[in-house]
Amino acid sequence: MANSFDLTGILRDNIRNLIPYSSARDEFKGEASVLLDANENAYGSPLDGNYNRYPDPLQQQLKVKLSGIKGVPPRNIFLGNGSDEAIDILYRAFCRPGVDNVILVPPTYGMYEVSAHINDAAVKKVNLTEDFQLNLEGIAEAIDANTRIIFLCSPNNPTGNSLHREDVETILANFKGLVVIDEAYINYARQKTFIQELTEYSNLVVLQTLSKAWGLAGLRLGMAFASEEIIEVFNKIKPPYNINQATQELALKALDNVDKVNEWIRETVSEREKLSTKLSSLAFVLRVYPSDANFILAKTTNPRQLYDYLVEKSIIVRDRSKVELCEGCLRITVGTPDENKLLLEALDEFAFAH
Ligand SMILES: Cc1ncc(COP(=O)(O)O)c(C=O)c1O
């Protein structure tokens, strides 16, 4: 491993010295018939199931199941209340408020910046290039002694493309802080995940989520994959019961459906390609960007007018036309074949009317 990354060197002192909360379920982990340790309601719950009991703070069963699917040991997995919880914890652990900074590469997912502001971490922006790839020189210049994290998103939201793997590897090998690769859309990508590289790069954190391909945005289950040392930091900071019992049970059940998810992924990718081709043929669409995700970024002649027209037709897309480098663009999530058909019909009507 070329990178001489030192995790303890970037960990905030208050976190290093923190004595974490020790819950009743942390202290007693075995099976017992009389549980009088957690001030729960021993009589039961109004719902069927064990909801009167606190859930497993470390979600062991769920992690074992995810481990089988992802090929990463449970000790390298953190589960959060959506990926957004993992993003927030990264700031709280590694960025001293008012002192440290992170590098963001816009246009990208908005929560990295919001979370930075919440945690009073400075943001250094190094825009992606015109073809939405990393500006490696710009990033190298932006790094200073207080740069703690570089957030990358691949496939990137809202542009849809994957970042060149060699560029990401260059950053991983040279940056002495954490490199977070948000792979929320990886299931739709041609490029392979970075989670197999955890042993190669000790500064790597990969984020994934059940909110996209797995169809479980409502459950709120985000995953962070990283070295055991980093995962221990996450576990130290997180609220004791951050993943509720219902989410743990439902996610366990849902994870039995890999085949169904793979079928949805195949269909979404096929619909994405069809939709991209059709969008490209429309006169008011100037450019359709190649997508590795479940959405398409399209540059149009008059985005606001088109957006409003679609709203009138009860079709909602995302107006990204005010976002730097995305001027004129709408971001369109790939729907079901029926939904995509309705969208294309509405677009044809718009072409006819304008
Ligand atoms: C790149 C990216 N990361 C993370 C998320 C949020 O994931 P979660 O639902 O797990 O918080 C999104 C949601 O749109 C996203 O686009």
The ligand as an ORCA input file, in Angstrom:
! r2SCAN-3c Opt
* xyz 0 1
  C     -25.581     10.253     -4.580
  C     -26.577     10.024     -3.507
  N     -26.171      9.606     -2.312
  C     -27.042      9.379     -1.311
  C     -28.388      9.599     -1.495
  C     -29.322      9.398     -0.338
  O     -29.324      8.117      0.066
  P     -30.167      7.668      1.339
  O     -31.577      7.543      0.907
  O     -29.530      6.354      1.697
  O     -29.962      8.707      2.417
  C     -28.861     10.047     -2.716
  C     -30.292     10.305     -2.908
  O     -30.771     10.824     -3.857
  C     -27.929     10.263     -3.741
  O     -28.320     10.716     -4.950
*
